[in-house]
Amino acid sequence: MRKIDPIKQQERRTQILAAAADCFAEQGFHSTSTAQICARAGMSPGNLFHYYGSKAEIIEALIAADTESARELMRQACAAPDARQALTDWVAAQLALHQDPGYVRLGMEILAEAVRNPRVHALVMENEAARKAGLVALLQTVWERRAPPQPAAEMADTLLLLLDGVYSRSVVDPAFGAAAGSRLLEQALLRCLPGAAAGEPA
């Protein structure tokens, strides 16, 4: 019996997901065929179906991978020696992602599928819950030695609402550029940081 190499298997899964993400972003979820995903991934249909039984399984795996990645990023941020800088860096990285055309198009395809598919909807909800929980934990770390001006959950909601707004504006208003989104987020972020928010030394 041939020995299974878990590292090789994970590499194959990552390869398939990257190819599928590109295809879904370029052509849409329902317009993409498994043959196109196979061609982009450089593998046969039989090989692809060994890892994922359908396009639905692939999109579910994409969401699950993003959720785990978001959790890991927040774990690292909360453990960083400078939580304030970690929060600032996280917001900047999220802003850059939300203005990446491929990321935005893929996200819109996933949201559209979530409306039709209860399993995808549940995974999207889990993804959003993980994102908010991680941000709340990071904000609590930032404020752990001081009294915050408002609950961490409310500060998280403000930042997430603005990020989601940048995300949607980039779809419907091409003139809404990075500078405008960055200014709005910077103002909100300052109110979420000790010192700037409370008039204390940074």
C-alpha positions in Angstrom: 0.0 0.0 0.0 1.3 3.4 -1.0 2.1 5.6 2.0 0.1 8.8 2.2 2.2 12.0 2.6 0.1 14.5 4.6 2.4 17.4 3.6 2.0 16.6 -0.1 -1.8 16.3 0.4 -2.0 19.7 2.0 0.1 21.2 -0.7 -2.4 19.8 -3.3 -5.3 21.1 -1.4 -3.7 24.6 -1.2 -3.0 24.4 -4.9 -6.6 23.6 -5.7 -8.0 26.3 -3.5 -5.7 28.9 -5.0 -6.7 27.9 -8.5 -10.4 27.9 -7.6 -10.2 31.3 -5.9 -8.6 32.8 -9.1 -11.3 31.2 -11.3 -14.2 32.2 -9.1 -12.9 35.8 -8.9 -12.4 36.1 -12.6 -15.5 34.2 -13.9 -17.9 33.8 -11.0 -18.7 30.7 -9.0 -21.5 29.3 -11.2 -19.7 30.1 -14.5 -16.5 28.3 -13.5 -16.3 24.7 -14.4 -14.3 22.0 -12.6 -12.3 21.6 -15.8 -11.2 25.2 -15.6 -10.1 24.8 -12.0 -8.2 21.6 -13.0 -6.5 23.4 -15.8 -5.5 26.3 -13.6 -4.3 23.9 -10.9 -2.4 21.7 -13.4 -4.1 18.5 -12.5 -6.6 16.0 -13.8 -10.3 15.9 -12.8 -9.8 12.6 -11.1 -7.0 14.1 -9.0 -9.2 17.1 -8.0 -12.2 15.0 -7.0 -9.9 13.0 -4.8 -9.6 16.1 -2.6 -12.9 17.8 -3.2 -16.1 16.2 -4.4 -17.7 19.4 -5.8 -17.3 23.1 -6.3 -19.5 23.6 -3.3 -16.9 21.7 -1.2 -14.2 23.9 -2.6 -16.0 27.2 -1.7 -16.6 25.8 1.8 -13.0 24.9 2.1 -12.0 28.4 1.0 -14.1 30.0 3.7 -12.8 27.6 6.4 -9.2 28.3 5.4 -9.8 32.1 5.6 -11.4 31.7 9.0 -8.4 29.7 10.4 -6.0 32.2 8.8 -7.9 35.1 10.5 -7.8 33.4 13.8 -4.1 32.7 13.6 -3.4 36.3 12.6 -5.3 37.5 15.6 -3.5 35.1 17.9 -0.2 36.5 16.7 -1.4 40.1 17.1 -2.6 39.5 20.7 0.7 38.0 21.6 2.7 40.8 20.0 4.9 42.9 22.4 3.2 46.1 21.2 -0.6 45.5 21.0 -1.2 49.0 19.9 1.1 48.6 16.8 -0.4 45.2 16.2 -3.9 46.7 16.0 -2.7 49.5 13.7 -1.0 46.9 11.4 -4.1 44.7 11.4 -6.3 47.6 10.3 -3.8 48.6 7.5 -3.6 45.0 6.3 -7.4 44.6 6.2 -7.8 47.9 4.3 -5.3 46.7 1.7 -7.2 43.4 1.3 -10.6 45.1 1.1 -9.2 47.2 -1.8 -7.7 44.2 -3.7 -10.0 43.6 -6.8 -9.5 39.9 -6.8 -10.2 39.6 -3.1 -13.3 41.7 -3.4 -14.7 39.8 -6.4 -14.2 36.5 -4.6 -15.8 37.8 -1.5 -18.9 38.9 -3.5 -19.2 35.5 -5.1 -19.0 33.8 -1.7 -21.7 36.2 -0.3 -23.9 35.5 -3.2 -23.6 31.8 -2.7 -24.3 32.2 1.0 -27.7 33.6 0.1 -28.5 30.3 -1.8 -26.6 27.7 0.2 -27.3 27.3 4.0 -24.0 25.5 4.6 -22.0 28.4 3.0 -24.1 30.9 4.9 -23.3 29.2 8.2 -19.6 29.2 7.4 -19.7 32.9 6.4 -21.4 33.6 9.8 -18.7 31.6 11.6 -16.0 33.6 9.7 -17.5 36.9 10.7 -17.9 35.8 14.3 -14.2 34.8 14.4 -13.1 38.0 12.9 -15.0 40.1 15.5 -14.0 37.9 18.4 -10.4 38.2 17.4 -10.6 42.0 17.1 -12.4 42.3 20.4 -9.6 40.3 22.1 -7.0 42.5 20.5 -8.7 45.7 21.6 -9.0 44.3 25.1 -5.3 43.6 25.1 -4.6 47.2 23.9 -6.7 48.5 26.8 -5.9 46.0 29.5 -4.3 48.5 31.9 -6.7 51.3 31.2 -10.5 52.0 31.2 -11.7 52.0 27.6 -14.0 54.9 26.5 -16.6 52.3 25.3 -16.9 48.5 25.3 -14.4 46.7 23.1 -17.2 45.1 21.2 -18.5 48.5 20.2 -15.1 49.7 19.1 -14.7 46.5 17.0 -18.1 47.1 15.4 -17.0 50.6 14.4 -13.8 49.4 12.8 -15.5 46.4 11.0 -18.4 48.6 9.7 -15.9 51.0 8.2 -13.8 48.2 6.7 -17.0 46.6 5.2 -18.0 50.0 3.9 -14.6 50.4 2.1 -15.2 46.9 0.7 -18.6 47.7 -0.7 -17.7 51.2 -1.9 -14.8 49.8 -3.9 -17.5 47.8 -5.8 -20.0 50.5 -6.5 -17.9 53.6 -6.5 -14.5 53.3 -8.4 -13.7 56.9 -7.4 -13.6 55.9 -3.8 -9.9 55.3 -3.4 -7.5 54.1 -0.8 -6.8 57.6 0.5 -10.5 58.2 1.4 -10.9 54.8 3.1 -7.6 55.2 4.9 -8.5 58.6 6.3 -11.8 57.4 7.7 -10.2 54.3 9.3 -7.4 56.3 10.8 -9.8 58.6 12.5 -11.8 55.7 13.9 -8.7 53.8 14.9 -7.3 56.8 16.9 -10.5 56.8 19.0 -9.9 53.1 19.7 -6.3 53.7 21.1 -5.3 54.8 24.6 -3.9 58.3 24.7 -5.4 59.5 21.5 -8.9 58.5 22.7 -8.5 59.7 26.3 -6.2 62.6 26.0 -3.4 60.7 27.8 0.2 60.2 26.7 0.5 57.5 24.1 
